[in-house]
Amino acid sequence: MTENTLSTEDRFAPDVTLRRNDAEHRYELLVGGRLAVQSFFRDLPGHIDFTHTETGQDFEGRGLGKVLAHFALDDVVATGKRVIPHCPFISSYLRKHEGYEQFVDWPEG
């Protein structure tokens, strides 16, 4: 499991934790120990395929999804894998943020 308590995307209170949960096939952002945002993926040979992202109702509108996307994408790149963004949120994030272009395999259709 990869875990980090800081993010370069935004600044939050120290009770924010970011981690990759391989057992559940998702990246997680927790606030005060509560699961706030999760981004699900399929671990494929040479790729991480993001399928969907969910934000808990109590945490919507706070920019936490962007923080998790930044962490997750950086983690994928660090592992040497490529990104397949089937998830609309991850896809949108990639279109708005430079620096990941060479690591993305856009799904067909």
PyMOL commands that set and color helices and strands:
alter all, ss='L'
color gray80, all
select helices_A, chain A and resi 57-59+64-78+88-96+101-103
alter helices_A, ss='H'
color red, helices_A
select strands_A, chain A and resi 3-4+16-21+26-31+34-44+47-55+82-85
alter strands_A, ss='S'
color yellow, strands_A
deselect
rebuild
show_as cartoon
